[in-house]
Structure formats: C-alpha cells, structure tokens
Amino acid sequence: MREQTTLQLGEVRQQVAPLLEARDRALAANERSGAFLKPLRAPLPLDVMEHLISVLPKDCVLKEFDLAGLDLRLALELPPGASRSQVVADLEAGGWLVNVAEVKDGAQRAWVAYQMKLASPKAPLRSIKESGLKASADRDSLNGVNPDAGAAGSGSRKQPQLR
C-alpha cells in the first residue's frame, strides 16, 4: 500500500511539474513587471520641481526637497514680504499639490518647511504659455527666424557670416 501511494505521488508530481514551472515563470514575470511599473507610479522629481518653479514666488530659495512616492516635503527661504499663507494657497492653486501644511519643527531657521501630497503621479497639463513655447518663439525671433514666414525651412533664418 505504501509503495503504491509513493508511486502515485511520483506520477502526480510528474504531471504537475509543467504547471509548477509555468507558475514560477509567471511569478518571476510579475516581479519584473512590478519593478518596471514602479517608476510610472511615482512622479518624476524634475516634473515636481518644474511645477514648483511655476507656482512659488520668484525670489524663493529651495533649501530642502524630499519626495517619497506622493509625499513631498519642502523647506523654502521666502523672499522678504512673502506671506506664508499665500505660499500655501499658491502651492494648492494648481490642484496637483494637496493637503499643504506648514511644518513647525522647533528649529530656529531662516526658512519655512511645508508638507504636502501630490494628487497624482503625473503633473497637470499646462497651457502653451506656461510650457515655455512662447519663450522658444521669442528666442527664434532673436535668432533671426521670422515667425510669419510659414513652414520650417522656407527660409528667413539669417545665415552665419564667414570671415
């Protein structure tokens, strides 16, 4: 009886071996895809910094930047006359940064710390004006490109002079 059970167990193991191998491959693929998708679930630090540049006062200095997933902590040196409550309102204005709060850590520093969350991993869409395309058009006009000349290559770029 024992020998028969051992034989049956061996046969079952042989029959399920391909299924176990397939399961192991699927689990390994799942781990690889999770590692691949992880960066897609977190915001890019440069996107966050670009957004901060567009909403913070111009003379504001970023002293600390800590981004962990969707949690963001900033320490800012505010320009003279800047209102802390206005900075909070400006940070929340775009809708990407939520639950913005000033953090009091007891340290006597010349800057202010803020804690906030990002509403999503992706930055909100910006208008053409905010995206810097206008700056490119201005730069082209300084480089001798006539914006009214039509399609690219039609020709009103000044040629460099050789000497």
C-alpha positions in Angstrom: 0.0 0.0 0.0 2.8 2.4 0.9 4.7 1.6 -2.3 1.5 2.2 -4.4 1.0 5.6 -2.7 4.6 6.5 -3.3 4.2 5.6 -7.0 1.0 7.6 -7.3 2.7 10.6 -5.6 5.6 10.4 -8.1 3.1 10.3 -11.0 1.2 13.3 -9.7 4.5 15.3 -9.2 5.5 14.4 -12.8 2.1 15.6 -14.1 2.1 18.9 -12.2 5.8 19.7 -12.9 5.0 21.8 -16.1 2.3 23.7 -14.1 4.7 24.5 -11.3 7.3 25.7 -13.8 4.7 27.9 -15.5 3.6 29.3 -12.2 7.2 30.1 -11.2 7.7 31.8 -14.6 4.6 33.9 -14.1 5.6 34.9 -10.6 9.0 36.0 -11.9 7.5 37.9 -14.7 5.1 39.6 -12.3 8.0 40.7 -10.1 9.9 42.1 -13.2 6.8 44.0 -14.4 6.2 45.4 -10.9 9.8 46.8 -10.9 9.2 48.2 -14.4 5.9 49.9 -13.4 7.1 51.3 -10.1 8.7 54.4 -11.6 5.5 55.0 -13.6 3.5 55.2 -10.3 5.7 57.9 -8.8 6.2 61.5 -10.0 9.5 62.5 -11.6 11.4 64.9 -9.3 12.1 67.2 -12.2 8.4 67.5 -13.0 7.7 68.4 -9.4 10.5 71.0 -9.4 9.2 72.5 -12.7 5.8 72.8 -11.2 7.2 74.4 -8.0 9.0 77.0 -10.2 5.7 77.9 -11.8 3.8 78.4 -8.5 6.4 79.7 -6.0 7.4 83.4 -5.6 10.3 84.2 -8.0 12.9 85.0 -5.3 12.1 81.9 -3.2 15.0 79.6 -2.5 14.5 75.9 -2.2 16.5 74.7 0.7 15.3 71.1 1.1 13.3 68.8 -1.3 12.2 65.4 -0.1 10.0 63.4 -2.5 8.9 59.9 -1.3 6.1 58.5 -3.6 3.3 61.0 -3.5 4.6 62.7 -0.2 6.5 65.9 -0.6 8.4 67.9 2.0 9.9 71.3 1.1 12.0 73.8 3.0 11.9 77.3 1.5 13.6 80.5 2.2 10.9 83.0 1.4 11.7 86.5 0.0 11.1 89.5 2.2 7.4 90.4 2.4 6.2 87.0 1.2 3.2 85.7 3.1 3.4 82.1 4.3 -0.4 81.6 3.9 -0.1 82.9 0.3 2.6 80.4 -0.4 0.2 77.6 0.8 -2.5 79.0 -1.4 -0.2 79.2 -4.4 1.0 75.6 -3.9 -2.5 74.3 -3.7 -3.8 76.5 -6.6 -2.8 74.1 -9.4 -4.6 71.2 -7.9 -1.6 68.9 -8.1 -0.3 69.6 -4.6 -2.9 69.0 -1.9 -3.0 69.0 1.9 -0.3 71.6 2.1 0.6 72.5 5.6 3.4 74.4 7.3 5.6 72.1 9.5 6.8 73.5 12.7 9.9 71.5 13.8 11.1 73.8 16.6 14.4 74.7 14.8 15.2 78.4 14.5 16.0 78.6 10.8 15.5 81.4 8.3 13.3 79.1 6.2 9.9 77.5 6.4 9.1 73.8 6.0 6.0 72.6 4.2 4.5 69.1 4.0 2.1 68.1 1.2 0.8 65.3 -1.0 0.7 65.1 -4.8 -2.8 64.3 -6.1 -1.4 62.0 -8.8 2.0 60.8 -10.2 1.6 62.9 -13.3 1.9 66.7 -13.5 -1.2 68.6 -14.6 -1.3 69.7 -18.2 -0.1 73.2 -18.8 -1.0 75.8 -21.3 1.3 76.6 -24.2 2.3 79.9 -22.5 3.3 78.0 -19.3 5.2 75.3 -21.2 7.9 77.6 -22.4 6.8 77.5 -26.1 6.4 81.3 -26.1 10.0 81.6 -24.8 11.1 79.4 -27.8 9.3 81.7 -30.2 10.9 84.8 -28.6 14.3 83.1 -28.8 13.7 82.3 -32.5 12.9 85.9 -33.2 16.2 86.9 -31.6 18.0 84.3 -33.8 16.6 85.8 -37.0 13.7 83.5 -37.6 10.6 85.2 -38.9 7.6 83.5 -37.2 5.3 84.7 -40.1 7.5 83.0 -42.8 5.4 79.8 -42.8 6.8 76.3 -42.8 10.2 75.5 -41.4 13.0 75.7 -44.0 11.1 78.3 -46.1 13.7 80.5 -45.3 14.1 83.6 -43.3 16.8 82.5 -40.9 19.9 84.6 -41.2 22.9 82.8 -42.5 26.1 83.0 -40.4 28.8 85.1 -41.9 32.1 83.5 -42.6 35.3 85.6 -42.3 
